[in-house]
């Protein structure tokens, strides 16, 4: 690869540096999703007590924001790397926007529930999410897993489409390998989401076994070691960017 051609941190040639109308729309939709997160916090505090109570929800907001920002960055990265804007990729991008805008709600509830639980209620904002029964908890986990799972499926399809266009895009061996690894990574994330969903539907949750309430959510911790392993594998397998 010509050393004068700009590349990203993984050695992908940057094929589109300026956003198109579709990318601008996706960016605006992600910004609106973050706005929905802010709106979900509630009214503007009017007293010190309300301010302190609202600040307890900041960690849950931060976790939700970071996940949405990660999805946005992944789409931006894909767009810069491949520069594809055909009918198929546009439909996938619009589907991603739709899913993210719906996914905001269970994401915020799960984050709020997690921080309230881990902190013993200290980081619970307005008493935390209203989970009145085991059925409510199962429904929340299932909705969250479905949203996360569909999102990573969309990214899997985007990278799969890029590989189908590999010849037209003149992808190097390095780029093809990392595109395949991106598919493997997202399929691994999908496996975690399905695992969480199955646990949510099958675990005998009861007051006698309180740990079982958290297991479907704790399944997502597996993403961290899996990502580290895949990054290590990519470092070992990847040829030089100019291959």
Backbone bond lengths (Angstrom), bond angles and torsions (degrees), N, CA, C in turn:
res aa  C-N    CA-C-N  psi(-1)  N-CA   C-N-CA  omega(-1)  CA-C   N-CA-C  phi
1 X - - - 1.466 - - 1.528 109.72 -
2 X 1.337 115.48 137.53 1.461 121.40 179.15 1.518 109.73 -60.00
3 X 1.344 115.92 127.88 1.463 120.05 -177.69 1.526 111.92 -66.44
4 X 1.353 117.20 -17.16 1.455 120.08 179.85 1.519 112.59 -81.22
5 X 1.337 117.44 -12.44 1.462 121.90 180.00 1.523 108.94 -79.28
6 X 1.332 119.17 126.41 1.468 120.21 -179.28 1.518 112.03 -65.69
7 X 1.325 115.72 139.87 1.459 121.37 179.17 1.520 109.70 -131.53
8 X 1.344 115.89 162.35 1.459 119.02 176.57 1.522 109.74 -92.79
9 X 1.344 116.26 -170.39 1.457 120.46 -173.06 1.519 113.33 -68.07
10 X 1.331 118.38 -18.18 1.459 121.60 178.89 1.521 112.45 -101.55
11 X 1.312 117.53 8.97 1.452 121.00 177.66 1.511 114.66 85.41
12 X 1.332 119.09 9.92 1.459 121.84 176.03 1.530 109.43 -77.18
13 X 1.321 115.18 135.18 1.464 118.98 173.74 1.524 109.10 -68.09
14 X 1.319 116.80 133.83 1.464 121.37 178.26 1.517 108.08 -82.94
15 X 1.323 115.59 105.85 1.457 121.24 -175.66 1.523 113.08 -90.73
16 X 1.321 117.59 -15.82 1.467 120.30 176.06 1.519 108.16 -144.86
17 X 1.315 115.57 112.84 1.460 120.44 -176.93 1.519 112.14 -96.07
18 X 1.346 117.12 -25.51 1.453 121.24 -179.03 1.525 110.27 -105.64
19 X 1.333 117.95 135.84 1.467 120.43 -178.64 1.522 112.70 -68.25
20 X 1.329 115.97 143.30 1.458 122.08 174.99 1.529 108.78 -90.85
21 X 1.322 116.45 -178.62 1.463 119.69 179.38 1.530 110.60 -64.25
22 X 1.330 116.69 -38.36 1.464 119.53 179.18 1.522 110.32 -64.82
23 X 1.318 117.49 -45.76 1.465 120.93 179.14 1.523 110.90 -63.94
24 X 1.339 117.15 -37.68 1.458 119.98 177.58 1.529 110.58 -64.44
25 X 1.328 116.21 -37.69 1.461 120.09 177.64 1.530 110.54 -65.78
26 X 1.332 116.87 -43.22 1.463 121.41 178.46 1.526 109.88 -61.83
27 X 1.343 116.75 -43.97 1.466 120.47 178.18 1.528 110.89 -59.18
28 X 1.338 116.51 -44.38 1.458 120.64 -179.27 1.523 110.97 -64.99
29 X 1.334 116.75 -37.29 1.463 120.47 179.84 1.525 110.96 -67.15
30 X 1.328 117.16 -39.67 1.460 120.01 177.27 1.537 110.11 -66.00
31 X 1.329 116.42 -37.96 1.463 119.75 177.17 1.531 109.88 -63.74
32 X 1.317 116.50 -38.44 1.459 119.90 177.84 1.523 110.89 -66.98
33 X 1.341 117.00 -35.81 1.464 120.73 176.96 1.524 110.56 -60.99
34 X 1.338 116.49 -40.61 1.462 120.02 176.39 1.523 110.16 -64.94
35 X 1.333 116.80 -37.44 1.460 120.59 176.69 1.519 111.03 -61.23
36 X 1.332 116.64 -40.18 1.460 120.50 177.33 1.528 110.65 -62.28
37 X 1.331 116.33 -34.99 1.465 119.23 175.92 1.522 110.49 -62.04
38 X 1.332 116.29 -43.12 1.460 120.63 -179.63 1.520 109.94 -65.64
39 X 1.342 116.44 -44.34 1.454 120.40 -179.30 1.523 111.07 -61.40
40 X 1.348 115.95 -34.39 1.464 119.70 -177.83 1.530 112.06 -66.39
41 X 1.337 116.58 -17.08 1.463 119.63 179.07 1.525 110.54 -65.99
42 X 1.341 116.58 -33.18 1.462 119.33 178.53 1.517 111.68 118.36
43 X 1.317 117.03 -158.50 1.456 121.46 -175.79 1.519 111.38 -76.03
44 X 1.325 115.48 163.21 1.460 121.24 178.32 1.526 108.91 -69.43
45 X 1.348 118.35 130.08 1.477 120.28 -179.69 1.525 111.85 -58.08
46 X 1.305 115.33 138.41 1.464 120.86 -178.93 1.525 112.38 -114.42
47 X 1.327 116.83 2.91 1.459 120.66 177.49 1.518 108.65 -150.57
48 X 1.317 115.40 166.14 1.468 119.32 179.48 1.517 111.09 -61.76
49 X 1.338 116.52 -39.37 1.456 120.11 179.41 1.515 111.77 -62.07
50 X 1.336 116.52 -42.38 1.455 120.25 178.86 1.525 110.89 -68.43
51 X 1.338 116.54 -34.36 1.462 120.39 177.76 1.517 110.89 -64.27
52 X 1.343 116.37 -46.23 1.468 120.48 179.11 1.517 110.17 -61.21
53 X 1.337 116.44 -41.74 1.461 120.32 179.69 1.523 110.72 -64.21
54 X 1.340 116.29 -41.65 1.458 120.24 179.92 1.528 111.26 -65.72
55 X 1.340 116.66 -37.42 1.467 120.27 -178.90 1.518 112.17 -65.23
56 X 1.318 117.10 -21.00 1.460 119.55 176.93 1.526 111.41 -65.69
57 X 1.303 116.17 -21.79 1.461 119.36 179.79 1.521 113.85 -87.98
58 X 1.347 117.66 -1.00 1.459 120.58 -177.41 1.532 112.71 -61.55
59 X 1.354 120.69 -44.60 1.469 119.10 178.84 1.531 113.07 -59.06
60 X 1.330 117.65 -40.89 1.464 120.43 178.16 1.522 110.68 -65.42
61 X 1.343 115.96 -40.40 1.465 119.70 176.77 1.522 110.60 -62.90
62 X 1.337 116.56 -42.86 1.469 120.96 -178.72 1.531 110.85 -62.56
63 X 1.329 117.30 -43.33 1.462 120.69 179.70 1.525 110.54 -63.29
64 X 1.335 116.27 -42.73 1.463 120.48 178.83 1.526 110.82 -64.69
65 X 1.327 115.49 -43.59 1.464 120.64 179.35 1.527 111.33 -61.11
66 X 1.329 116.97 -43.59 1.467 120.52 -177.95 1.526 111.38 -63.28
67 X 1.339 117.50 -38.20 1.461 119.50 -179.92 1.527 110.55 -69.00
68 X 1.329 117.12 -43.24 1.463 119.86 177.68 1.533 110.33 -63.75
69 X 1.341 116.69 -41.21 1.464 120.48 178.25 1.527 110.80 -63.39
70 X 1.313 116.91 -34.98 1.468 120.58 178.50 1.527 110.64 -65.26
71 X 1.330 115.96 -42.64 1.463 119.39 178.03 1.531 110.53 -64.81
72 X 1.341 115.87 -41.59 1.467 119.02 177.86 1.529 111.01 -60.87
73 X 1.326 116.11 -44.76 1.466 120.18 -178.90 1.530 110.73 -63.90
74 X 1.328 116.76 -37.44 1.465 120.37 179.39 1.525 110.76 -63.34
75 X 1.337 116.62 -41.36 1.465 119.00 178.76 1.522 110.57 -69.02
76 X 1.321 117.56 -41.01 1.466 121.05 177.89 1.527 110.30 -61.34
77 X 1.327 115.86 -41.99 1.463 121.01 179.44 1.521 110.53 -62.16
78 X 1.330 117.03 -44.87 1.464 121.06 178.99 1.528 110.29 -61.13
79 X 1.320 117.84 -43.96 1.459 121.91 -178.36 1.524 111.31 -63.60
80 X 1.316 117.07 -43.30 1.466 120.66 -179.54 1.522 111.55 -67.55
81 X 1.325 116.22 -36.32 1.455 119.73 -176.62 1.524 113.42 -71.73
82 X 1.324 117.11 -37.94 1.459 119.77 -170.50 1.531 113.70 -114.99
83 X 1.317 117.64 -26.34 1.459 119.55 176.79 1.514 114.19 61.62
84 X 1.326 117.93 28.16 1.462 121.56 -178.59 1.529 109.56 -89.24
85 X 1.321 115.71 133.84 1.464 119.57 175.10 1.533 109.57 -145.44
86 X 1.324 116.00 57.03 1.461 120.52 174.82 1.525 109.03 -92.97
87 X 1.330 116.90 -179.75 1.464 120.90 -175.50 1.523 111.85 -59.39
88 X 1.327 116.61 -40.71 1.466 120.41 -176.69 1.530 111.23 -65.19
89 X 1.319 117.04 -47.90 1.472 120.19 -178.78 1.527 111.19 -67.85
90 X 1.326 117.91 -33.83 1.469 120.51 177.34 1.523 110.00 -65.42
91 X 1.332 117.21 -42.74 1.470 119.86 178.58 1.518 110.75 -62.79
92 X 1.323 117.42 -40.67 1.464 120.29 177.94 1.528 110.89 -64.66
93 X 1.318 117.07 -40.16 1.467 120.50 179.74 1.525 110.58 -65.28
94 X 1.334 117.09 -40.64 1.459 120.23 178.50 1.528 110.92 -67.62
95 X 1.333 116.54 -37.11 1.460 119.82 176.07 1.524 110.35 -64.08
96 X 1.323 116.71 -39.23 1.463 120.73 177.14 1.526 110.66 -60.11
97 X 1.314 116.81 -43.80 1.463 121.17 177.97 1.526 110.56 -58.83
98 X 1.320 116.14 -47.13 1.465 120.65 -179.31 1.528 111.22 -59.52
99 X 1.328 116.09 -47.62 1.462 120.23 -177.76 1.520 111.12 -63.63
100 X 1.336 117.47 -43.17 1.458 120.84 -179.13 1.522 111.32 -62.58
101 X 1.322 117.25 -40.95 1.465 120.24 -179.04 1.523 111.83 -66.38
102 X 1.324 116.95 -31.29 1.466 120.65 175.74 1.524 110.72 -80.39
103 X 1.337 115.99 -36.08 1.463 123.07 -174.56 1.522 112.62 -68.22
104 X 1.341 116.36 -20.31 1.474 120.53 -178.98 1.527 111.16 -54.13
105 X 1.315 117.57 -41.22 1.463 120.75 -172.50 1.533 113.14 -69.01
106 X 1.343 119.26 -53.61 1.473 117.03 176.84 1.522 112.79 -65.32
107 X 1.334 116.98 -30.55 1.466 120.22 178.00 1.521 110.25 -61.84
108 X 1.324 117.00 -47.31 1.466 120.58 -179.56 1.525 111.46 -64.76
109 X 1.338 117.06 -38.46 1.456 120.41 -179.83 1.520 111.93 -68.20
110 X 1.333 116.84 -43.34 1.465 120.39 179.95 1.520 110.27 -65.43
111 X 1.334 117.51 -42.82 1.470 120.53 178.64 1.519 110.60 -62.34
112 X 1.330 116.68 -43.66 1.457 119.86 178.75 1.514 112.09 -62.90
113 X 1.326 116.89 -42.58 1.456 121.49 179.49 1.529 110.68 -64.19
114 X 1.341 116.60 -42.20 1.458 120.67 -177.80 1.529 111.50 -63.31
115 X 1.334 116.91 -48.37 1.464 119.67 -178.00 1.521 111.48 -69.17
116 X 1.327 117.17 -35.02 1.461 119.78 177.24 1.519 110.49 -65.06
117 X 1.335 116.40 -39.14 1.460 120.91 -178.88 1.527 111.63 -70.37
118 X 1.349 116.29 -46.88 1.465 120.37 -177.28 1.526 112.06 -66.18
119 X 1.330 117.31 -29.50 1.464 121.38 -176.08 1.521 113.03 -95.79
120 X 1.325 116.41 3.62 1.453 119.02 -177.74 1.511 113.15 66.73
121 X 1.334 116.47 28.94 1.454 121.42 178.64 1.514 114.95 93.38
122 X 1.345 117.18 -7.90 1.470 120.13 -178.19 1.529 110.93 -65.04
123 X 1.347 116.48 -38.08 1.458 120.90 -178.82 1.523 111.92 -98.93
124 X 1.325 115.71 25.38 1.466 120.29 177.42 1.516 109.30 -89.17
125 X 1.309 116.45 123.36 1.451 120.94 178.41 1.523 109.60 -96.52
126 X 1.329 116.81 125.85 1.467 122.37 -179.10 1.525 110.92 56.11
127 X 1.339 116.62 35.13 1.457 120.03 178.44 1.511 114.15 84.02
128 X 1.352 116.87 -1.26 1.455 120.11 178.88 1.519 111.24 81.18
129 X 1.351 117.86 177.77 1.453 121.79 179.96 1.523 111.73 -61.25
130 X 1.320 115.50 146.30 1.470 120.42 -178.95 1.522 109.28 -84.06
131 X 1.328 116.38 91.45 1.461 122.12 177.13 1.523 106.54 -106.16
132 X 1.317 116.05 102.10 1.463 120.13 -171.99 1.520 112.87 -90.73
133 X 1.324 117.99 -18.78 1.459 119.87 -175.23 1.520 110.31 -154.45
134 X 1.328 114.93 169.77 1.466 120.34 176.46 1.524 110.06 -62.65
135 X 1.327 116.63 -36.01 1.462 120.21 178.63 1.526 111.00 -61.88
136 X 1.334 116.58 -39.71 1.467 120.59 176.90 1.522 110.78 -62.90
137 X 1.320 116.35 -42.82 1.459 121.24 -179.17 1.528 110.82 -64.71
138 X 1.308 116.65 -43.87 1.471 120.48 177.94 1.533 110.29 -60.87
139 X 1.330 115.84 -43.82 1.461 119.80 -179.24 1.528 111.63 -62.44
140 X 1.339 116.61 -38.67 1.460 120.70 179.04 1.523 110.84 -65.53
141 X 1.325 116.99 -46.52 1.463 120.85 178.52 1.526 111.08 -61.28
142 X 1.327 116.85 -43.88 1.464 120.79 -178.24 1.529 110.40 -63.93
143 X 1.325 116.95 -43.45 1.468 120.62 179.20 1.519 111.09 -63.31
144 X 1.328 116.37 -42.84 1.465 120.54 178.85 1.533 110.44 -63.26
145 X 1.326 117.06 -46.44 1.469 120.81 -178.94 1.518 111.51 -63.95
146 X 1.329 116.36 -39.48 1.463 119.91 179.20 1.525 110.70 -63.68
147 X 1.336 116.86 -44.57 1.456 120.38 179.39 1.516 112.33 -63.59
148 X 1.329 116.39 -44.55 1.463 120.41 179.38 1.528 110.16 -65.41
149 X 1.337 115.57 -42.95 1.461 119.90 -178.31 1.519 112.29 -62.98
150 X 1.335 117.41 -44.89 1.465 120.47 179.30 1.528 110.36 -63.72
151 X 1.317 117.03 -38.01 1.466 120.45 -179.89 1.522 111.45 -61.96
152 X 1.320 117.84 -46.84 1.468 119.32 -178.93 1.530 111.09 -72.02
153 X 1.334 117.67 -26.62 1.466 119.98 173.90 1.528 109.61 -63.93
154 X 1.332 116.85 -41.47 1.464 120.77 179.31 1.528 110.28 -60.86
155 X 1.339 117.24 -43.79 1.466 119.49 178.51 1.525 111.13 -66.53
156 X 1.316 117.29 -34.78 1.464 120.72 175.70 1.525 110.20 -60.85
157 X 1.322 116.50 -45.16 1.462 121.08 -179.86 1.530 111.85 -67.13
158 X 1.326 117.03 -35.36 1.463 119.79 177.59 1.529 110.98 -63.57
159 X 1.321 117.00 -45.83 1.471 119.56 179.43 1.526 111.44 -70.40
160 X 1.308 116.86 -34.01 1.469 120.06 176.23 1.531 110.17 -63.65
161 X 1.323 116.21 -40.42 1.462 120.76 177.82 1.520 110.72 -64.35
162 X 1.333 116.38 -39.79 1.463 119.94 178.44 1.527 110.88 -61.38
163 X 1.323 116.49 -39.60 1.465 119.61 178.14 1.524 111.52 -66.78
164 X 1.334 117.44 -34.13 1.463 120.24 176.18 1.532 111.01 -64.42
165 X 1.335 115.65 -27.68 1.463 120.87 179.67 1.526 111.64 -97.90
166 X 1.332 116.94 17.27 1.464 121.22 -172.39 1.522 112.76 -58.37
167 X 1.314 116.79 -42.38 1.467 119.60 -178.30 1.515 111.46 -66.75
168 X 1.333 116.18 -44.54 1.464 120.07 179.75 1.521 111.07 -64.57
169 X 1.322 116.65 -35.00 1.467 121.11 -179.50 1.523 112.35 -83.43
170 X 1.330 116.44 -10.30 1.461 122.27 -176.83 1.527 111.14 57.13
171 X 1.337 115.64 49.64 1.458 120.27 178.06 1.517 110.27 -68.61
172 X 1.328 115.79 136.71 1.457 120.81 176.33 1.526 109.67 -76.84
173 X 1.316 116.83 169.80 1.468 121.00 176.79 1.526 110.36 -59.95
174 X 1.321 115.70 -38.43 1.458 121.41 178.14 1.528 110.35 -61.26
175 X 1.315 116.62 -45.84 1.460 120.93 -178.44 1.530 111.59 -68.09
176 X 1.306 117.17 -39.83 1.469 120.30 178.68 1.526 110.85 -63.87
177 X 1.335 115.89 -41.21 1.459 119.34 179.19 1.528 110.73 -61.84
178 X 1.322 117.34 -46.79 1.458 119.93 -177.30 1.530 111.97 -71.08
179 X 1.315 117.10 -28.00 1.459 119.21 173.83 1.528 110.09 -66.66
180 X 1.330 116.55 -40.79 1.473 119.90 177.11 1.528 110.29 -65.62
181 X 1.327 116.67 -40.23 1.466 119.81 178.85 1.530 110.97 -65.38
182 X 1.329 117.70 -32.77 1.469 120.63 176.38 1.522 110.27 -64.78
183 X 1.331 116.21 -37.56 1.465 120.13 176.63 1.528 110.19 -65.67
184 X 1.328 116.21 -44.60 1.461 120.41 178.27 1.527 110.67 -60.99
185 X 1.322 116.53 -41.78 1.467 121.00 179.49 1.528 111.04 -60.92
186 X 1.314 116.42 -47.44 1.465 119.47 -178.85 1.519 112.48 -68.61
187 X 1.321 117.14 -33.87 1.464 119.11 175.83 1.529 110.57 -67.67
188 X 1.342 116.68 -33.63 1.463 119.81 174.54 1.517 111.27 -64.95
189 X 1.343 116.14 -42.06 1.468 119.89 176.59 1.525 110.73 -62.67
190 X 1.332 116.49 -37.85 1.465 120.26 177.86 1.523 110.37 -63.29
191 X 1.324 116.95 -39.87 1.465 120.93 178.19 1.521 110.94 -60.59
192 X 1.332 116.50 -40.56 1.469 120.48 177.66 1.528 109.92 -63.18
193 X 1.335 117.16 -43.82 1.468 120.72 -179.90 1.524 111.30 -62.38
194 X 1.334 116.21 -42.05 1.469 119.96 178.64 1.521 110.56 -66.19
195 X 1.334 116.99 -38.77 1.470 120.91 176.97 1.514 110.75 -60.00
196 X 1.339 116.33 -45.72 1.455 120.63 178.48 1.524 110.92 -61.72
197 X 1.319 116.56 -42.06 1.465 120.78 -179.40 1.528 111.15 -62.72
198 X 1.336 115.83 -44.68 1.470 120.29 179.66 1.528 110.81 -63.34
199 X 1.337 116.22 -42.67 1.466 119.92 177.85 1.529 111.01 -61.29
200 X 1.335 115.95 -41.21 1.460 120.03 -179.06 1.527 111.82 -63.55
201 X 1.328 116.05 -33.71 1.465 120.09 -176.98 1.523 113.17 -85.83
202 X 1.328 117.58 -22.96 1.467 119.59 -170.71 1.528 115.02 -113.13
203 X 1.335 118.62 -22.64 1.461 119.39 -176.83 1.531 111.01 -65.59
204 X 1.331 116.55 137.23 1.477 119.73 177.52 1.520 111.00 -80.43
205 X 1.319 117.44 75.31 1.464 121.86 -176.15 1.522 110.41 -68.84
206 X 1.327 114.90 129.74 1.465 120.50 178.55 1.519 108.69 -158.30
207 X 1.309 116.30 166.64 1.454 120.96 178.84 1.524 112.29 -66.17
208 X 1.340 116.83 -19.97 1.462 120.43 178.00 1.520 111.85 -72.38
209 X 1.322 116.95 -23.35 1.465 121.41 -178.86 1.530 108.81 -131.56
210 X 1.329 118.44 73.57 1.470 121.30 -175.71 1.514 113.78 -61.89
211 X 1.343 118.53 -27.16 1.458 120.69 179.96 1.524 111.60 -62.00
212 X 1.329 116.11 -30.00 1.462 119.74 -178.39 1.526 111.72 -64.10
213 X 1.328 117.14 -24.95 1.460 119.74 178.27 1.534 111.17 -63.36
214 X 1.336 116.04 -33.22 1.465 120.50 -173.83 1.518 113.91 -92.63
215 X 1.331 118.59 -16.80 1.465 121.01 -173.20 1.528 114.01 -57.55
216 X 1.343 120.16 -43.40 1.469 117.83 178.83 1.528 112.86 -59.25
217 X 1.323 116.88 -35.78 1.458 119.51 176.99 1.513 112.33 -74.83
218 X 1.325 116.55 -37.57 1.463 120.54 -179.26 1.525 111.88 -66.64
219 X 1.321 117.99 -19.41 1.468 121.06 179.03 1.524 110.85 -58.19
220 X 1.329 117.07 -29.85 1.470 120.11 -177.62 1.520 112.69 -70.74
221 X 1.326 117.46 -13.42 1.462 120.35 174.54 1.527 110.44 -62.63
222 X 1.341 117.21 -25.60 1.461 121.67 179.71 1.529 112.20 -61.46
223 X 1.319 116.99 -21.57 1.461 120.31 -179.22 1.524 110.87 -61.73
224 X 1.334 116.51 -36.08 1.467 119.66 -176.41 1.536 112.52 -64.89
225 X 1.351 120.12 -56.00 1.468 117.95 179.36 1.527 112.49 -64.70
226 X 1.339 117.17 -32.91 1.466 119.64 178.23 1.526 110.57 -63.24
227 X 1.333 116.89 -42.87 1.466 120.53 179.38 1.525 111.23 -64.28
228 X 1.335 116.66 -40.35 1.468 119.88 178.50 1.528 110.76 -64.46
229 X 1.327 116.90 -42.12 1.465 120.25 178.85 1.518 110.97 -63.36
230 X 1.332 116.75 -42.55 1.457 120.23 -178.08 1.526 110.80 -68.39
231 X 1.335 116.84 -36.15 1.459 119.95 177.53 1.527 110.86 -65.31
232 X 1.345 115.81 -40.33 1.468 119.98 176.93 1.529 110.80 -64.04
233 X 1.315 116.31 -41.26 1.465 120.68 179.13 1.522 110.98 -65.38
234 X 1.323 116.88 -38.99 1.452 120.71 179.11 1.522 110.49 -63.44
235 X 1.321 116.65 -39.36 1.467 121.01 179.48 1.525 110.99 -63.76
236 X 1.323 116.89 -36.72 1.463 121.23 -179.17 1.531 111.69 -75.36
237 X 1.335 117.47 -37.59 1.444 121.04 -173.71 1.513 114.33 -88.28
238 X 1.331 116.59 -23.98 1.460 120.04 -170.11 1.522 111.63 -70.32
239 X 1.335 117.33 128.85 1.472 120.04 172.01 1.519 109.46 -76.60
240 X 1.295 116.93 176.80 1.468 120.36 177.59 1.521 109.27 -63.90
241 X 1.349 118.00 145.30 1.443 121.28 -178.62 1.522 113.82 -53.62
242 X 1.292 118.88 -26.28 1.454 120.12 -178.84 1.509 114.31 -86.71
243 X 1.389 117.42 4.15 1.465 119.52 -176.79 1.509 111.21 -68.49
